[in-house]
Amino acid sequence: MKMEVDRARTLLGLSRVARLATASTAGEPHLVPVTFVLDGDALYFVVDHKPKSTTVLRRLQNIWENSRVSVLVDHYADELLVAKYPQYREHPPQGAVVAISVDRLTGWSYAS
């Protein structure tokens, strides 16, 4: 069942994790989970302090090459009970910050 845009926006704002889909200029797809925050019509994620195998992250390289991305968010009711991003209170991210302008918002839900 199609979800109203306002409901989809509310659930997006309450969610913690998304899957970021990017593609290189050659069309090679890349999918990676990201934690994010929604501020108005912009979704932000950062590259945090956790160890990475390289400093040239495929998601960032793809965005530099091709700024068109998609984000998929699955919202679960139990996420309402969890404080957002407690790990960043003591260790703020030191890496890049990426802002995604939300051009279109859709959602769906199952009929109960």
Secondary structure, DSSP 4 states (H G I P E B T S, - for coil): -BPPHHHHHHHHHH--EEEEEEE-TT--EEEEEEE-EEETTEEEEE--SS--S-SS-HHHHHHHH----EEEE---GGGGGSPS-THHHHS---S-EEEEE------B----
